[in-house]
Amino acid sequence: MGIVVYTTSCYTKTHIRDQQIKVLQFIEVNNIDAEIIDLTMNTSARDIMIENMPKEKTKDGAQILPPQIFSNDEYCGDYEEFFLAMENMTPFSFFKLDPPPGSFEEKLIAKRKNAA
C-alpha cells in the first residue's frame, strides 16, 4: 500500500491548503510513491482514516484536519508532526521509510545508534 495522504480539495482555511501542498511537494520532490485520497471526493475514506488513527487523536470530539499521513496503514501523523520531522531533519523516518543512502538523515540515524 505504501504512503497514503488524506487531503481535501474543499477547504475554508488557506493554511490547510498550504500544509497539504508542503507535504505533497516533499513527496513529489523525493519520488515517494504515495496514494493521495481526497476526503471531499471519497467520503467513506474518512471512516477508514479515523479507524486507523491512534485513539488519543480521535477522542473527545477532536478536530481532525487534513493532511493526515499513513504508511502501510500505520499512522505517521498530521502536518504538525511532519513539520517537526522536517525541523529535526528526519522526514523519511516520519514516513517510516529508509532515508536515501549518504543523506544527512542516514548519517544522523547512524550517529544516534552508535551513541546508544
Buried (B, 14 or more C-beta within 10 A) or exposed (E): EEBBBBBBEEBEEEEBBEBBEBBBEBBEEBEBEBEBBBBBEEEEBBEBBBEBBEEEEEEEEEEBBBBBBBBEEEBBBBBEBBBEBBEEBBBBBBBBBEBEEEBEBBEBBEEEEEEE
